[in-house]
Amino acid sequence: MKTTLSVVFAVAIMLNNTADAADRSATGSEWFFRPYVGADYEYSALNYRHGEEAKFADYLNGGDVHIGVRVHKHLGFEASYIDAARSRTVNGLGNGINDDVSVSGFALDAMAYLPVDQAARYELIGTVGVSQLTGSTYVSGLVVLSQFQSETRGRVGVGAQYWLTDNLNVRGLLRYQKSSFGDSINDIIIAGVGVNWQF
Protein backbone atom coordinates (compact mmCIF):
# COMPACT_ATOMS: atom_id res chain seq x y z
CA MET A 1 0.00 0.00 0.00
CA LYS A 2 2.86 2.43 0.80
CA THR A 3 4.34 1.79 -2.64
CA THR A 4 0.99 2.46 -4.29
CA LEU A 5 0.59 5.75 -2.38
CA SER A 6 4.09 6.82 -3.40
CA VAL A 7 3.34 6.12 -7.05
CA VAL A 8 0.03 8.01 -6.85
CA PHE A 9 1.63 11.12 -5.40
CA ALA A 10 4.62 10.98 -7.76
CA VAL A 11 2.32 10.84 -10.77
CA ALA A 12 0.20 13.66 -9.33
CA ILE A 13 3.24 15.91 -8.98
CA MET A 14 4.30 15.10 -12.54
CA LEU A 15 0.81 15.91 -13.83
CA ASN A 16 0.77 19.14 -11.89
CA ASN A 17 4.13 20.19 -13.34
CA THR A 18 2.89 19.58 -16.87
CA ALA A 19 -0.58 21.12 -16.38
CA ASP A 20 -1.58 24.11 -18.46
CA ALA A 21 -0.89 27.22 -16.39
CA ALA A 22 -3.86 29.06 -17.86
CA ASP A 23 -7.08 28.18 -16.03
CA ARG A 24 -10.70 28.95 -16.87
CA SER A 25 -10.60 32.51 -15.64
CA ALA A 26 -7.52 33.32 -17.67
CA THR A 27 -8.55 31.68 -20.93
CA GLY A 28 -12.30 32.07 -20.87
CA SER A 29 -12.56 28.42 -21.92
CA GLU A 30 -14.58 25.77 -20.11
CA TRP A 31 -11.86 23.22 -20.96
CA PHE A 32 -8.86 22.99 -18.64
CA PHE A 33 -6.47 20.47 -17.05
CA ARG A 34 -6.57 20.10 -13.26
CA PRO A 35 -5.03 16.90 -11.78
CA TYR A 36 -6.00 15.66 -8.33
CA VAL A 37 -5.22 12.86 -5.88
CA GLY A 38 -7.42 11.37 -3.22
CA ALA A 39 -8.51 8.42 -1.12
CA ASP A 40 -11.85 6.84 -0.20
CA TYR A 41 -12.94 4.59 2.64
CA GLU A 42 -15.21 1.94 1.08
CA TYR A 43 -17.70 -0.51 2.55
CA SER A 44 -18.51 -3.25 0.04
CA ALA A 45 -21.26 -5.87 -0.09
CA LEU A 46 -20.56 -9.01 -2.17
CA ASN A 47 -23.94 -10.60 -2.82
CA TYR A 48 -23.66 -14.35 -3.40
CA ARG A 49 -26.17 -16.37 -5.41
CA HIS A 50 -27.55 -19.87 -5.19
CA GLY A 51 -29.47 -20.56 -8.38
CA GLU A 52 -31.79 -17.59 -8.94
CA GLU A 53 -32.11 -16.60 -5.30
CA ALA A 54 -29.84 -14.50 -3.13
CA LYS A 55 -27.99 -16.69 -0.67
CA PHE A 56 -25.91 -14.42 1.61
CA ALA A 57 -23.49 -11.54 1.48
CA ASP A 58 -19.95 -10.77 2.60
CA TYR A 59 -19.25 -7.26 3.88
CA LEU A 60 -15.75 -5.91 3.29
CA ASN A 61 -13.96 -2.90 4.74
CA GLY A 62 -11.29 -1.22 2.66
CA GLY A 63 -10.78 1.66 0.32
CA ASP A 64 -9.03 3.07 -2.67
CA VAL A 65 -6.34 5.55 -3.56
CA HIS A 66 -6.87 7.36 -6.81
CA ILE A 67 -5.46 9.91 -9.19
CA GLY A 68 -7.61 11.87 -11.59
CA VAL A 69 -7.88 14.84 -13.85
CA ARG A 70 -10.71 17.33 -14.27
CA VAL A 71 -10.86 18.55 -17.89
CA HIS A 72 -14.20 20.40 -17.88
CA LYS A 73 -16.65 21.67 -15.28
CA HIS A 74 -18.80 18.64 -16.21
CA LEU A 75 -16.15 15.99 -17.00
CA GLY A 76 -13.16 14.22 -15.49
CA PHE A 77 -11.34 10.88 -15.45
CA GLU A 78 -10.05 8.84 -12.52
CA ALA A 79 -7.83 5.77 -12.03
CA SER A 80 -7.98 3.84 -8.74
CA TYR A 81 -6.27 1.08 -6.83
CA ILE A 82 -8.79 -0.83 -4.68
CA ASP A 83 -8.13 -3.02 -1.64
CA ALA A 84 -10.82 -4.49 0.61
CA ALA A 85 -11.05 -7.42 3.02
CA ARG A 86 -13.42 -8.95 5.52
CA SER A 87 -12.22 -9.41 9.07
CA ARG A 88 -11.30 -13.03 9.54
CA THR A 89 -14.24 -15.22 10.53
CA VAL A 90 -13.17 -17.76 13.16
CA ASN A 91 -15.35 -20.85 13.58
CA GLY A 92 -18.16 -18.90 11.95
CA LEU A 93 -20.54 -21.86 11.50
CA GLY A 94 -19.50 -23.72 14.63
CA ASN A 95 -17.72 -26.34 12.56
CA GLY A 96 -14.09 -25.41 13.21
CA ILE A 97 -13.67 -23.78 9.81
CA ASN A 98 -12.21 -20.28 9.48
CA ASP A 99 -12.22 -18.10 6.41
CA ASP A 100 -10.97 -14.82 4.98
CA VAL A 101 -12.34 -12.95 1.95
CA SER A 102 -10.60 -10.12 0.10
CA VAL A 103 -10.91 -8.17 -3.15
CA SER A 104 -8.27 -5.99 -4.79
CA GLY A 105 -7.57 -4.48 -8.18
CA PHE A 106 -7.76 -1.43 -10.38
CA ALA A 107 -10.49 0.71 -11.91
CA LEU A 108 -10.81 3.46 -14.50
CA ASP A 109 -13.85 5.76 -14.43
CA ALA A 110 -15.25 8.69 -16.36
CA MET A 111 -16.68 11.23 -13.91
CA ALA A 112 -19.61 13.52 -14.77
CA TYR A 113 -20.23 16.58 -12.56
CA LEU A 114 -23.29 18.77 -12.14
CA PRO A 115 -22.96 21.92 -9.98
CA VAL A 116 -26.11 22.49 -7.91
CA ASP A 117 -25.35 25.96 -6.56
CA GLN A 118 -24.12 29.15 -8.19
CA ALA A 119 -20.71 29.02 -6.55
CA ALA A 120 -20.27 25.36 -7.70
CA ARG A 121 -19.37 24.30 -4.15
CA TYR A 122 -21.90 21.46 -4.23
CA GLU A 123 -21.75 19.04 -7.15
CA LEU A 124 -23.64 15.89 -8.05
CA ILE A 125 -21.50 13.09 -9.51
CA GLY A 126 -22.23 10.29 -11.98
CA THR A 127 -19.61 7.69 -12.86
CA VAL A 128 -19.21 4.98 -15.48
CA GLY A 129 -16.15 2.81 -15.81
CA VAL A 130 -14.50 -0.57 -15.70
CA SER A 131 -12.67 -2.49 -12.97
CA GLN A 132 -10.25 -5.40 -13.02
CA LEU A 133 -10.60 -7.18 -9.68
CA THR A 134 -9.20 -10.29 -8.05
CA GLY A 135 -11.26 -11.94 -5.33
CA SER A 136 -9.68 -14.43 -2.96
CA THR A 137 -11.07 -16.78 -0.32
CA TYR A 138 -8.86 -18.58 2.17
CA VAL A 139 -10.48 -21.37 4.18
CA SER A 140 -8.73 -23.28 6.94
CA GLY A 141 -9.81 -25.90 9.45
CA LEU A 142 -10.24 -29.50 8.50
CA VAL A 143 -8.79 -28.61 5.09
CA VAL A 144 -6.81 -25.71 3.71
CA LEU A 145 -8.23 -24.15 0.56
CA SER A 146 -7.31 -20.99 -1.31
CA GLN A 147 -9.43 -19.77 -4.22
CA PHE A 148 -8.60 -16.88 -6.55
CA GLN A 149 -10.82 -15.49 -9.31
CA SER A 150 -10.14 -12.46 -11.50
CA GLU A 151 -12.58 -10.61 -13.72
CA THR A 152 -13.03 -7.38 -15.66
CA ARG A 153 -16.46 -5.76 -15.33
CA GLY A 154 -18.23 -2.48 -15.97
CA ARG A 155 -19.49 -0.36 -13.08
CA VAL A 156 -21.65 2.70 -12.54
CA GLY A 157 -22.06 5.09 -9.65
CA VAL A 158 -23.74 8.20 -8.24
CA GLY A 159 -22.73 10.60 -5.51
CA ALA A 160 -22.01 14.17 -4.50
CA GLN A 161 -19.08 16.29 -3.39
CA TYR A 162 -18.54 19.56 -1.56
CA TRP A 163 -15.58 21.92 -2.05
CA LEU A 164 -14.17 23.00 1.31
CA THR A 165 -11.60 25.22 -0.43
CA ASP A 166 -10.60 25.84 -4.05
CA ASN A 167 -8.33 22.76 -3.82
CA LEU A 168 -9.93 20.42 -1.27
CA ASN A 169 -13.23 18.56 -1.48
CA VAL A 170 -15.05 15.78 0.35
CA ARG A 171 -17.29 13.32 -1.46
CA GLY A 172 -19.58 10.35 -1.10
CA LEU A 173 -20.16 7.71 -3.80
CA LEU A 174 -22.36 4.65 -4.24
CA ARG A 175 -21.21 2.24 -6.95
CA TYR A 176 -22.70 -0.90 -8.45
CA GLN A 177 -21.19 -3.58 -10.64
CA LYS A 178 -22.46 -6.88 -11.92
CA SER A 179 -20.05 -9.61 -10.90
CA SER A 180 -19.38 -13.33 -11.13
CA PHE A 181 -16.08 -14.60 -9.70
CA GLY A 182 -16.74 -18.06 -11.08
CA ASP A 183 -20.56 -17.79 -10.95
CA SER A 184 -20.54 -17.45 -7.16
CA ILE A 185 -21.36 -13.72 -6.85
CA ASN A 186 -24.25 -11.80 -8.35
CA ASP A 187 -23.11 -8.23 -7.80
CA ILE A 188 -21.01 -5.87 -5.71
CA ILE A 189 -22.32 -2.68 -4.09
CA ILE A 190 -19.73 -0.22 -2.81
CA ALA A 191 -20.44 2.78 -0.56
CA GLY A 192 -17.53 5.18 -0.10
CA VAL A 193 -16.59 8.51 1.45
CA GLY A 194 -13.34 10.32 0.77
CA VAL A 195 -11.29 13.44 0.15
CA ASN A 196 -9.54 14.87 -2.90
CA TRP A 197 -6.81 17.47 -3.31
CA GLN A 198 -6.85 19.26 -6.67
CA PHE A 199 -3.70 20.98 -7.85
N, C-alpha and C positions, 0 to 999 in steps of 0.2 A: 504494500500500500504506500509506503514512504517513497519508493521508486516511482510509482504512478503519479503521486502528488508532485514530485520534483519535475517530471516530464511535463505535466500540465502547466506548471508555473513557468517553466523554461519556454515552452511554446507560446504562452500568453505574452511573455516579455518580447519574444521575437515578433509576434504579430503586432504588438503595440509599437515597436520600433519601425515597422514597415507601414503602419497605418497612414492614410492620407491625413495630412495636418489640417486641411480645410474641412470644417464640419458644416452642418446644415445652415447655421446662421451666417457663415462666411460665404458659402457658395450659392445659397438660395435653392439648393437642390434637396429633394427628399431622399436621395440616395447618398449613402455614406458608408464608412467602414469603422465599426467600433467593436473591437474584441473584448471578451470578458471571460472570467473564470469563476467557478462556483462549486458548491457542494450541496447535496440534499440528503437528509435522513429519509429513508423509505421503509414503509411497512407493507409487505407483500403477502397476498393470499394466493396460494397454489391450490386450485380446485380440482380434485381428483374425480375420475369418472369410473363407474362400474356399469357397463352397458350404456343405456341412455339416461341413467339416473345419477345425480350427484352422490358421491360416496362420502367424502370427508375433505377437509382442507388442511394444509400446512401453513402456518403463519411465520414469516421470516422477518427478522430485523436486519437492517443493513443500510446501504446508501449508495450514492454515486459521487464521483468527482467529474466535472465536465469543463469543457472549454468551448466557447461559442463565438459567433460574430453576428452583430446586428448590422444589416445592410440597408434597412429601410424602417420607417416608423411602424410598418406593418409586417416586417419579415426579418427572420434571422435563421441561423443554422447552428446546431449544437452536437458535439460528439461527447459521449460519456463512457466511463468505465464503471461497471456495476458490480457490487459484491454484497451478497445477503446470505444469512444462515439462520437456521432455527437453533435455539438452545438445545443442547443434547437432551434427549428423552431417555431417562434411565428406568428400565423395567416398566415401560409405559402401559403395557397390557397385563402386567402381573405374571408374565411368562419368562422372565429372566432375559428378555431381549432388549437391547438398547439400540438407538438409532440416531443418526445425524442427517440433516438435509441442508444442502446449500446450493445457491445459484450464483454464477458470476459470468461476466462477459462484457460486450461492448454494444453501443447503440449509436445511431445517427438519426437526428430528427430535424425536420423543418419546423420552425416556430412562427406562428401567426399571432400578431398582437393587435388589440383593439383598445385604444385609450377610451376611458369612460368619463373623464373629467377634462376640463379645459386645459389644465396645467399638465396633463398626461402623467400624473403621479400614480393613478390607478389604471391598470391595464388588464383586460381579459386575455387569456392565452389559449390557443388551440395548437395541438401538435400532431404531426403524422411522421412516421419514420419506420425504421427497421432495426431489430436487435439480433445479435448473434450470442446465444446464451448456452452455457454448459450447466446442467443440473447433475448433482451427485447425491447419492444416498449411501451411507455407510451403516451397515447393520452388524452388530456383534452380540454374542450370547452363546447359544448352542453351536452356531456356525458364524463364520465371518464372511460377509458379502459386501462388495463395493460395486455400485452401478454408476455409470457415467453416460449421459445422453446429451448430445449437442444439437441445436437446431437454429435456423434463421427464420424469423417471423416478423410480420408487420405489426405495428402498434399505433394506437391513437391516444390522445389525451386532451384534457381540458384543465383550466386552472386560472389563476389570477396572480398578479404581483403588484407590489407597492414600492415606489422609489422613496427611500429615506433621505437620500441626497442625490446629487447629479450622477454619482458613480455607484452607489450602493442600493440594492433592492432586496426585498424578501419576497418569497413566492410560495405558493402551494399548488400542487399538481396531482391529478388523478388520471392514471393511465391504465389502458386495457390492451391485452394482446391474446389472441387465440394461441393455444399451445398444444403440445403433444407429448414430447419426451418419451417416445416409444409407446404412444397411445395410452399413457397412464394419466395424463393431465388434460383437462378440458380448456382451461384458460388461467391467466394470471392477472390479478388486479393489484395495482401498485399505488399507494397513497404516499405522497412525499411533501416535505417542507424544506426550504433551503434558502441560501443567500447567494448573491452574485455580486462581483465587483467588476464594473465596466471601466475600461481604460479610456 
